[in-house]
Amino acid sequence: MSQTPDSAVHAYIERHRAAFLDNLAAWLRIPSVSAQPEHAPDVRRSADWLAAKLTGTGFPVAEVWPTAGAPAVYAEWPSDDPEAPTVLVYGHHDVQPAAREDGWDTDPFEPVVRGDRLHARGAADDKGQVFFHTLGVRAHLAATGRTAPAVNLKLLIEGEEESGSPNFRALVEEHADRLAADAVIVSDTGMWSEDTPTVCTGMRGLAECEIRLYGPDQDIHSGSFGGAVPNPATAAARLVAALHDEDGRVAVPGFYDGVVELTERERALFAELPFDEAEWLRTAKSHAAHGEAGYSTLERIWARPTAEVNGIGGGYQGAGSKTIIPSSAVVKLSFRLVAGQDLGSVEKAVHDWAERQAPAGIRLETDFTPGTRPCLTPLDHPALQSVARAMGRAFRKPVRFTREGGSGPAADLQEVLGAPVLFLGISVPSDGWHAPNEKIELDLLFKGVETSAHLWSDLAENWHPAP
């Protein structure tokens, strides 16, 4: 009996399962910790290992790209169809620091399978989710009889994501011509749960600033001068108090300019997810939900812009009392941004608002660190629908949609390359990213392989981007 494409993919994966896991384990043994200078040679070794493995997979081009910091890996495999779309897969090969004394049950860089789980640093974040594409593309070829993928397939695997991607945008700008793509697939994310496969449609952006407030030229006596000169610590408290209105909205004029509002369909899809707010609060170690009026918790953390006070300080902080008016105070703020907001406009709006909060005699300095822009792919985008269909075939159940409340380098790819960003990840919250005993569920890992195998044909058949 002839095989269906789905059964052919599954059969190929099963035949190569053991070798795939052996190779992944070998990569996980390389402690590619980008944040620790002593591991810089290991990060380079990780990049070299991956480039060699991609060559062995069949990619005719696989290169290590240096940066001012840790190296990235680039690979490409052109389709034999001149009309095929071009897809760029993004991930990262560096990992978080890990040591046995952090609470690991075993050596974090000696992979171990316990039951149906593979434990090691990087198993889920992000080596496992990068590596499933290597077996996925081979299964795609085996099932379709092709000698090259149905799409022009490119990979960019970063080496500094766990260190804040300080050189990533410059790398993308330098190689923009070679990285040109019709769509970007980010495999550095997760899904709702083992029982609820989901596709993420966007990530929020991020703006961060430090506001320093200066009053007297030195700390002065509160008895001699208190009540007669402005106090920068009081000004800082008033500034923080003015950040939100009584409905939890950010009170900075112009902050919401351009915000792409949630559609009723998106709100309905979010509401379908099996969200347990009480359990979420336990995870958050919080005792109540709070935020912008008129929105659910999921809507607040995924699709609404926010402002948070990350720190506030000034004056005497030691034991006992010291009756002074401090000479300075500081406030640290962060703003999560959503589609439609312009990073530069938000920064200017915050700067101007902060200046207006300062009373006479208080001088402000507002400094922003480099920010991250938001990214969002509409639900009806044909490439997004291909990802959802491919995942549905692999999981054999309906796929739902989420967003990501955090921020990442995906927005740089969207902005520089002008391509929609799609998210394909199979990790679940229990995988323990950045935590001791990080793991990946083997069943989900191979579902990722299947999704990757189905995706390239679906994109080629159902999406024809405009030239």
Solvent accessible surface area in square Angstrom, and as a share of the most:
residue,aa,sasa,rsa
1,M,238,1.06
2,S,100,0.65
3,Q,111,0.49
4,T,80,0.47
5,P,83,0.52
6,D,44,0.23
7,S,46,0.30
8,A,16,0.13
9,V,3,0.02
10,H,80,0.36
11,A,27,0.21
12,Y,29,0.11
13,I,3,0.02
14,E,83,0.37
15,R,161,0.59
16,H,67,0.30
17,R,78,0.29
18,A,73,0.57
19,A,55,0.43
20,F,10,0.04
21,L,33,0.16
22,D,97,0.50
23,N,48,0.25
24,L,0,0.00
25,A,14,0.11
26,A,36,0.28
27,W,0,0.00
28,L,0,0.00
29,R,109,0.40
30,I,6,0.03
31,P,23,0.14
32,S,0,0.00
33,V,2,0.01
34,S,27,0.17
35,A,58,0.45
36,Q,58,0.26
37,P,115,0.72
38,E,122,0.55
39,H,41,0.18
40,A,59,0.46
41,P,96,0.60
42,D,24,0.13
43,V,1,0.01
44,R,112,0.41
45,R,120,0.44
46,S,0,0.00
47,A,0,0.00
48,D,60,0.31
49,W,54,0.19
50,L,0,0.00
51,A,12,0.09
52,A,69,0.53
53,K,57,0.24
54,L,0,0.00
55,T,81,0.47
56,G,66,0.63
57,T,15,0.09
58,G,29,0.28
59,F,4,0.02
60,P,88,0.55
61,V,41,0.24
62,A,26,0.20
63,E,59,0.26
64,V,32,0.18
65,W,11,0.04
66,P,100,0.63
67,T,35,0.21
68,A,102,0.79
69,G,42,0.41
70,A,15,0.11
71,P,13,0.08
72,A,1,0.01
73,V,0,0.00
74,Y,0,0.00
75,A,0,0.00
76,E,37,0.17
77,W,19,0.07
78,P,70,0.44
79,S,16,0.10
80,D,93,0.48
81,D,52,0.27
82,P,126,0.79
83,E,140,0.63
84,A,12,0.09
85,P,3,0.02
86,T,22,0.13
87,V,0,0.00
88,L,0,0.00
89,V,1,0.01
90,Y,2,0.01
91,G,0,0.00
92,H,0,0.00
93,H,0,0.00
94,D,0,0.00
95,V,1,0.00
96,Q,39,0.17
97,P,49,0.31
98,A,19,0.15
99,A,32,0.25
100,R,134,0.49
101,E,148,0.66
102,D,81,0.42
103,G,45,0.43
104,W,11,0.04
105,D,87,0.45
106,T,41,0.24
107,D,71,0.37
108,P,4,0.03
109,F,32,0.13
110,E,78,0.35
111,P,17,0.11
112,V,47,0.27
113,V,79,0.45
114,R,87,0.32
115,G,70,0.67
116,D,104,0.54
117,R,103,0.38
118,L,7,0.03
119,H,18,0.08
120,A,1,0.00
121,R,8,0.03
122,G,0,0.00
123,A,0,0.00
124,A,0,0.00
125,D,5,0.03
126,D,0,0.00
127,K,1,0.00
128,G,0,0.00
129,Q,0,0.00
130,V,2,0.01
131,F,4,0.02
132,F,0,0.00
133,H,6,0.03
134,T,8,0.05
135,L,12,0.06
136,G,0,0.00
137,V,0,0.00
138,R,86,0.32
139,A,0,0.00
140,H,1,0.00
141,L,11,0.05
142,A,53,0.41
143,A,24,0.19
144,T,62,0.36
145,G,64,0.61
146,R,84,0.31
147,T,118,0.68
148,A,11,0.09
149,P,0,0.00
150,A,2,0.01
151,V,0,0.00
152,N,34,0.18
153,L,2,0.01
154,K,26,0.11
155,L,3,0.01
156,L,0,0.00
157,I,0,0.00
158,E,6,0.03
159,G,0,0.00
160,E,16,0.07
161,E,40,0.18
162,E,22,0.10
163,S,47,0.30
164,G,62,0.59
165,S,19,0.12
166,P,91,0.57
167,N,32,0.16
168,F,3,0.01
169,R,78,0.28
170,A,65,0.50
171,L,6,0.03
172,V,0,0.00
173,E,91,0.41
174,E,128,0.57
175,H,38,0.17
176,A,28,0.22
177,D,133,0.69
178,R,93,0.34
179,L,0,0.00
180,A,52,0.40
181,A,18,0.14
182,D,45,0.23
183,A,0,0.00
184,V,0,0.00
185,I,0,0.00
186,V,5,0.03
187,S,0,0.00
188,D,25,0.13
189,T,15,0.09
190,G,27,0.26
191,M,11,0.05
192,W,54,0.19
193,S,35,0.23
194,E,80,0.36
195,D,110,0.57
196,T,16,0.09
197,P,1,0.01
198,T,2,0.01
199,V,1,0.01
200,C,5,0.03
201,T,5,0.03
202,G,1,0.01
203,M,35,0.15
204,R,21,0.08
205,G,0,0.00
206,L,31,0.15
207,A,0,0.00
208,E,72,0.32
209,C,7,0.04
210,E,45,0.20
211,I,0,0.00
212,R,63,0.23
213,L,1,0.01
214,Y,60,0.23
215,G,19,0.18
216,P,27,0.17
217,D,153,0.79
218,Q,125,0.56
219,D,65,0.34
220,I,31,0.16
221,H,105,0.47
222,S,38,0.25
223,G,62,0.60
224,S,79,0.51
225,F,94,0.39
226,G,36,0.35
227,G,91,0.88
228,A,86,0.67
229,V,55,0.32
230,P,48,0.30
231,N,41,0.21
232,P,0,0.00
233,A,34,0.26
234,T,63,0.37
235,A,8,0.06
236,A,1,0.00
237,A,53,0.41
238,R,172,0.63
239,L,1,0.01
240,V,36,0.21
241,A,80,0.62
242,A,34,0.27
243,L,1,0.00
244,H,71,0.32
245,D,57,0.30
246,E,164,0.73
247,D,72,0.37
248,G,16,0.16
249,R,90,0.33
250,V,9,0.05
251,A,43,0.33
252,V,4,0.02
253,P,82,0.51
254,G,39,0.38
255,F,1,0.00
256,Y,39,0.15
257,D,101,0.52
258,G,54,0.52
259,V,18,0.10
260,V,71,0.41
261,E,98,0.44
262,L,22,0.11
263,T,74,0.43
264,E,133,0.60
265,R,130,0.47
266,E,19,0.08
267,R,75,0.27
268,A,53,0.41
269,L,30,0.15
270,F,10,0.04
271,A,84,0.65
272,E,91,0.41
273,L,7,0.04
274,P,83,0.52
275,F,58,0.24
276,D,79,0.41
277,E,72,0.32
278,A,54,0.42
279,E,83,0.37
280,W,78,0.27
281,L,29,0.14
282,R,142,0.52
283,T,100,0.58
284,A,50,0.39
285,K,170,0.72
286,S,48,0.31
287,H,182,0.81
288,A,69,0.54
289,A,38,0.30
290,H,165,0.74
291,G,24,0.23
292,E,12,0.06
293,A,55,0.43
294,G,64,0.61
295,Y,47,0.18
296,S,57,0.37
297,T,10,0.06
298,L,11,0.05
299,E,9,0.04
300,R,48,0.18
301,I,53,0.27
302,W,24,0.08
303,A,2,0.01
304,R,5,0.02
305,P,4,0.02
306,T,34,0.20
307,A,0,0.00
308,E,97,0.44
309,V,54,0.31
310,N,93,0.47
311,G,25,0.24
312,I,95,0.48
313,G,27,0.26
314,G,28,0.27
315,G,31,0.30
316,Y,93,0.35
317,Q,140,0.62
318,G,41,0.40
319,A,97,0.75
320,G,74,0.71
321,S,101,0.65
322,K,113,0.48
323,T,90,0.52
324,I,36,0.18
325,I,6,0.03
326,P,10,0.06
327,S,28,0.18
328,S,44,0.28
329,A,6,0.05
330,V,43,0.25
331,V,0,0.00
332,K,93,0.39
333,L,2,0.01
334,S,13,0.08
335,F,0,0.00
336,R,70,0.26
337,L,0,0.00
338,V,4,0.02
339,A,17,0.13
340,G,44,0.42
341,Q,11,0.05
342,D,78,0.40
343,L,11,0.05
344,G,40,0.39
345,S,66,0.43
346,V,4,0.02
347,E,40,0.18
348,K,132,0.56
349,A,18,0.14
350,V,0,0.00
351,H,71,0.32
352,D,45,0.23
353,W,8,0.03
354,A,0,0.00
355,E,74,0.33
356,R,146,0.53
357,Q,60,0.27
358,A,27,0.21
359,P,64,0.41
360,A,98,0.76
361,G,57,0.55
362,I,15,0.07
363,R,136,0.50
364,L,16,0.08
365,E,60,0.27
366,T,20,0.12
367,D,70,0.36
368,F,52,0.21
369,T,73,0.43
370,P,136,0.86
371,G,27,0.26
372,T,30,0.17
373,R,85,0.31
374,P,17,0.10
375,C,6,0.04
376,L,36,0.18
377,T,2,0.01
378,P,76,0.48
379,L,18,0.09
380,D,107,0.55
381,H,38,0.17
382,P,55,0.35
383,A,0,0.00
384,L,0,0.00
385,Q,50,0.22
386,S,0,0.00
387,V,0,0.00
388,A,14,0.11
389,R,104,0.38
390,A,0,0.00
391,M,1,0.00
392,G,18,0.17
393,R,84,0.31
394,A,0,0.00
395,F,15,0.06
396,R,146,0.53
397,K,82,0.35
398,P,105,0.66
399,V,24,0.14
400,R,80,0.29
401,F,18,0.07
402,T,11,0.06
403,R,16,0.06
404,E,69,0.31
405,G,13,0.13
406,G,23,0.22
407,S,35,0.23
408,G,16,0.15
409,P,18,0.11
410,A,3,0.02
411,A,3,0.03
412,D,26,0.13
413,L,0,0.00
414,Q,45,0.20
415,E,79,0.35
416,V,41,0.24
417,L,28,0.14
418,G,67,0.65
419,A,3,0.02
420,P,29,0.18
421,V,2,0.01
422,L,0,0.00
423,F,2,0.01
424,L,0,0.00
425,G,2,0.02
426,I,0,0.00
427,S,2,0.01
428,V,9,0.05
429,P,109,0.69
430,S,73,0.47
431,D,1,0.00
432,G,22,0.21
433,W,82,0.29
434,H,97,0.43
435,A,36,0.28
436,P,58,0.36
437,N,38,0.19
438,E,0,0.00
439,K,8,0.04
440,I,1,0.00
441,E,14,0.06
442,L,11,0.05
443,D,85,0.44
444,L,8,0.04
445,L,0,0.00
446,F,12,0.05
447,K,37,0.16
448,G,0,0.00
449,V,0,0.00
450,E,9,0.04
451,T,0,0.00
452,S,0,0.00
453,A,2,0.02
454,H,6,0.03
455,L,0,0.00
456,W,0,0.00
457,S,20,0.13
458,D,11,0.06
459,L,0,0.00
460,A,20,0.16
461,E,125,0.56
462,N,72,0.37
463,W,20,0.07
464,H,139,0.62
465,P,39,0.24
466,A,91,0.70
467,P,180,1.13
